[in-house]
Amino acid sequence: MHIGVVYYYISDMNRSLAFYRDKLGLDCKRVEFDLPYPWAELDTGGTILALEEFRTRKPSHKPPWGGAVVSFQVKNIEQVKAGLESKGIPFLSDIQDLGEVKIVQFEDPDGNVLELHQRI
């Protein structure tokens, strides 16, 4: 068994695609706007990160904000962080050195937490 897809509920597909595809540089494998709930799949190098737009659902259906963190493993956290900051992505803190790993977190346009991590 392995994780094949992790997905976030988002409120605006075009805005989220601009963030994940254009700023983070993830390869968009599929986008479906004609589904009852617009859906996109982005390749992260083995696991699909999917986005589901919730705006078209009934008001009683609320997304579970804060329910997960997607952590991208990188080789040089300082370099990747600087590159994302140059694209206008603010980070929630400085890079934290936790001994065996360095981490730093940021958010997507809907407030979902994302993280960079580098194994030391």
C-alpha positions in Angstrom: 0.0 0.0 0.0 1.2 3.5 -0.7 -0.3 7.0 -0.9 -1.4 7.7 -4.4 -3.3 11.0 -4.0 -3.5 13.7 -1.4 -6.0 16.5 -2.0 -7.0 19.8 -0.7 -10.4 21.5 -0.8 -9.9 24.9 -2.5 -12.2 27.8 -3.2 -11.0 29.0 -6.7 -9.5 26.5 -9.1 -7.9 29.1 -11.4 -6.2 30.9 -8.5 -5.0 27.6 -7.0 -3.6 26.4 -10.4 -1.7 29.7 -10.7 -0.2 29.0 -7.3 0.6 25.3 -7.6 1.4 25.1 -11.3 2.9 28.5 -12.0 4.6 29.5 -8.8 5.5 26.0 -7.3 6.2 24.6 -10.7 4.2 21.4 -10.3 3.2 19.6 -13.5 -0.5 19.7 -14.0 -1.6 16.2 -15.3 -5.4 16.7 -15.3 -8.0 19.5 -14.9 -11.7 19.0 -15.1 -13.9 22.1 -14.9 -17.2 20.3 -16.0 -17.4 17.9 -13.0 -19.9 18.8 -10.2 -16.8 19.7 -8.2 -13.9 21.0 -10.4 -10.8 18.8 -9.9 -7.1 19.1 -10.8 -4.2 16.6 -10.4 -0.6 17.8 -10.1 2.4 15.5 -10.2 4.8 15.8 -7.3 7.2 13.1 -8.4 5.4 10.0 -7.3 2.3 11.1 -5.4 -0.5 13.2 -7.0 -1.5 16.4 -5.2 -5.1 17.0 -6.2 -7.3 20.1 -5.8 -11.1 20.0 -5.4 -13.0 23.3 -5.7 -15.8 23.4 -3.1 -17.5 26.6 -4.2 -20.2 24.7 -6.1 -21.3 22.6 -3.1 -24.2 23.3 -0.8 -23.4 25.9 2.0 -23.6 23.1 4.6 -20.5 21.4 3.1 -17.5 23.0 4.6 -13.9 22.1 3.8 -11.8 20.7 6.6 -9.2 23.5 6.7 -6.1 22.6 8.6 -6.6 18.9 8.2 -3.3 18.0 6.5 0.1 19.4 5.6 1.8 18.5 2.3 5.6 18.5 2.8 7.8 18.7 -0.3 11.2 17.1 0.1 14.0 19.3 -1.4 17.8 19.0 -1.7 18.5 22.7 -0.8 15.9 24.3 1.4 17.5 27.7 1.4 17.6 27.9 -2.4 14.1 26.6 -2.9 12.7 29.0 -0.2 14.5 32.0 -1.8 13.1 31.0 -5.3 9.5 30.8 -4.0 9.9 34.1 -2.1 11.0 35.7 -5.4 7.7 34.6 -6.8 5.8 36.4 -4.0 5.2 33.4 -1.7 5.5 34.5 2.0 6.7 32.0 4.6 5.2 31.5 8.0 8.6 31.4 9.8 12.3 31.1 9.2 13.8 27.7 8.4 13.9 25.5 11.5 16.7 23.0 12.0 15.3 20.0 13.9 18.5 18.0 13.9 17.8 15.4 11.2 15.6 17.6 9.1 15.1 21.3 8.2 11.6 22.6 7.7 9.8 25.8 6.7 6.1 26.3 6.1 3.9 28.5 3.9 0.3 28.6 2.8 -1.7 28.3 -0.4 -4.2 30.9 -1.3 -6.9 29.1 0.8 -4.8 28.9 3.9 -3.8 25.2 3.5 -0.4 24.6 5.1 2.5 23.5 2.8 6.0 22.7 3.9 9.5 22.3 2.5 11.7 19.8 4.2 15.4 18.8 3.7 16.8 15.7 5.3 20.2 16.5 6.8 
